[in-house]
């Protein structure tokens, strides 16, 4: 486990127009290459309007992005909701706290006063549900298939 209280990691709010190549590279590696998600399903047209976040490894001479995720404003049960998705961490950085650091930082962003009343939800792959439950999410749907992978919708218990 790496020390997340000081560099070498940094949480960054990314900009799609500026950072899309790095974000696309990670998502292509994780979702398309490793998990077999089709390109049509991965590139769903929501990236331009989403808020993107990443974790950078602050190595010299230049930081590299090792994890990313996005938040899309979507309706949740009739109200504005914050939909966390496309959470991806490069394989050799998994199980070291990078995903937890990314998600915890995003949840802090979601807790800002003007966003804190919005429900926060995600569609978790079944295999990742325990990870999200440790962060305070609870399952609120039956299992469904998304991109050929079993998922359940989970809601942040505030």
HUCOR-V948804 format. One record per run of one state. SS is the DSSP state (alpha for helix, beta for strand, coil for the rest). FROM is the first residue (numbers start at 0). TO is the last residue. If there is no record, write none. Layout:
SS & FROM & TO
SS & FROM & TO
This chain:
coil & 0 & 7
beta & 8 & 13
coil & 14 & 14
alpha & 15 & 33
coil & 34 & 37
alpha & 38 & 41
coil & 42 & 49
beta & 50 & 56
coil & 57 & 62
beta & 63 & 75
coil & 76 & 77
beta & 78 & 88
coil & 89 & 89
alpha & 90 & 92
coil & 93 & 96
alpha & 97 & 109
coil & 110 & 117
beta & 118 & 124
alpha & 125 & 133
coil & 134 & 135
beta & 136 & 138
coil & 139 & 142
beta & 143 & 145
coil & 146 & 147
beta & 148 & 155
coil & 156 & 157
